[in-house]
Amino acid sequence: MKEYRFGNSKVIIHSPLALMNKEEQKEWYKQEWEKGNPILKTIVEAAVSCERDTM
């Protein structure tokens, strides 16, 4: 769990990704992509769609 404060708001991240360094995160994403994680693929599709919409 990792906690951030933005003004009067508190954000708590319960994902283990928040505790990983950049290299560990990169490896996690790579492994999940290769496994075909459907949620990760949906997130990527949404991000790509947003990118296309702003061009």
C-alpha positions in Angstrom: 0.0 0.0 0.0 1.3 3.5 -0.9 -0.3 6.7 0.1 -0.2 10.1 -1.6 -1.7 13.5 -0.6 -2.9 16.0 -3.1 -4.2 19.1 -1.3 -7.0 17.9 1.0 -7.3 14.5 -0.9 -5.7 11.3 0.1 -5.0 8.6 -2.5 -4.2 5.1 -1.4 -2.9 2.6 -3.9 -3.3 -1.0 -2.9 -1.5 -2.5 -6.0 1.9 -4.2 -5.5 3.0 -2.3 -8.6 3.2 0.9 -6.5 6.0 -0.7 -4.4 8.0 -1.9 -7.4 10.9 0.1 -8.9 10.7 1.0 -12.6 12.6 -2.1 -13.8 10.4 -4.4 -11.8 7.3 -2.7 -13.2 8.6 -3.0 -16.7 9.1 -6.8 -16.2 5.7 -7.2 -14.6 4.0 -5.5 -17.6 6.0 -7.6 -20.0 5.1 -10.8 -18.3 1.4 -9.9 -18.0 1.3 -8.8 -21.7 2.8 -12.2 -22.7 0.3 -14.0 -20.6 -2.5 -12.1 -22.3 -3.9 -10.3 -19.3 -7.2 -9.1 -20.6 -7.4 -6.1 -18.2 -4.0 -4.9 -19.1 -4.9 -5.2 -22.8 -8.1 -3.2 -22.3 -6.2 -0.5 -20.5 -3.7 -0.3 -23.3 -6.5 -0.2 -25.9 -8.1 2.7 -24.0 -4.9 4.6 -23.8 -4.2 4.2 -27.5 -7.7 5.3 -28.3 -7.3 8.4 -26.2 -4.0 9.1 -28.0 -5.6 8.8 -31.4 -8.5 11.1 -30.4 -6.1 13.9 -29.4 -4.2 13.9 -32.7 
